[in-house]
Amino acid sequence: KPQDAKPTGLKIQIASAHGLRSADLIGNRSDVYVEVEIEGKSDSKVTTAVVTGTASKKEGAVEKDKASIDVEFKFVGELKGYIAGDKILFTVKDKDFMTSGDCLGKAT
C-alpha cells in the first residue's frame, strides 16, 4: 500500500452463499447474513439482510452426501475508508436471538 494513498469507498455486491450447514436446533435451517469489513477497520463493516434457508440435498446427490443450504442475496453496499491493497473480510453467520450469531464461514 502506498503511504500517500487516499481512502475511498469500495462498492461491493453479495449475490449468494452456497453449501452452508444448518445451524438452528429446530427446522434444519439457518438464518443467514454476511458481514463485510476492511481488516483492522471495524467501523467499515456493512451487513446484509437476513435470509432464511432450509437444508436440502442437491439434485443427483448420493446417500452419503449431506444436505446443505443455498441462499440468494440482493445486496449492494460500500466499504468506506478503503485503500488499494486493504484486505476485505467476509464472514457468513447464522442469526441467533440468544447469542451473537454462529459463524458459518469466512473468506478474505
N, C-alpha and C positions, 0 to 999 in steps of 0.2 A: 504494500500500500504506500503510495507516495505520501510524504509527510504534509504536503501542502494541499492535498485533495480536499475538496469541499463536500460536506454531506448533502445528499439529495434524497428524494423519495424513490423507492423501488416498487413498481407495481407488480403484484403477484396475483395469480389466479389458481384456485384449487378446484379441480374438476371431479375427482373421485378418490376413493380408497378401496383396496381390494384385498381379499384373503385375511380379513380380521377375525379374531376369535370372539366368541360370545363371552361377555364379562359380567352380565347380570345373572343373579342366582336363579331367577324365575323367568321363564319365557324364551330361553335360548336366543337372546338378543343383546345388542349393545346400543347405547345412545351415544353416537359418535360425533366428535368435533375435533377440529385441528387448531393448534396454537402455532403461530409462526413468529419468530423473533430473530433479531440480529444477535449473534453470540456476544455476550458481555454488555448488551444494551437492552435490559429488560423493559425499559419504557417504550421500546419499539414494537412490543407484542400486539398482534392482531389475532382475533379468534373467529372462526366460522360459527354459523348457527349449528345447533344440534340436529342430527339426522338419525332417526331410529332405523336400524337394520336387523333383520332376523336371519339367523344362520340357516344355510341350506347347502346340500351337496350340489356340485356343479353337474351339468349335463355330461354324461359319459364317465362320471366318477365311478371308481371301483369301490367295493365294500370297505376296504381299509382306509380310504380317503375320509378325512374329517370334513364336517360341514364348516363353512366359513361365511363371513358377512362381506358383502359389497355394498357401498353406499355412493350416491352421487351428490356432489355439492355444486352450487352455482355461486361461488364466492370470488369476489374481486376486492382486493384491499391494497393498501400502500404501507410499506415499512419506511417510517420516517427516520432520517439520520443515517441512511445507508451510504457507505463509501466503497467504491470499487475494491474488491478483494475481501470484504467482510464475509464471514461465514453466516449462512442462513440456517436456522434450526427449525425443523418441522417436528411437532410432537402430536401424535394421534392419540386421543383419550376417549374413555367412556365416562359419560356424565353420571355422577352418583349424587344422591341427595344428602348422604351422611358423611361423605369424605370428599377430598379434593379431586377425585377422578382417577380411574385406573389407567395406566399407560398401556396402550395397545401397540405402540411402535414409535421409533424415532428415526430421523434421517437428517443429514446435513447437505 
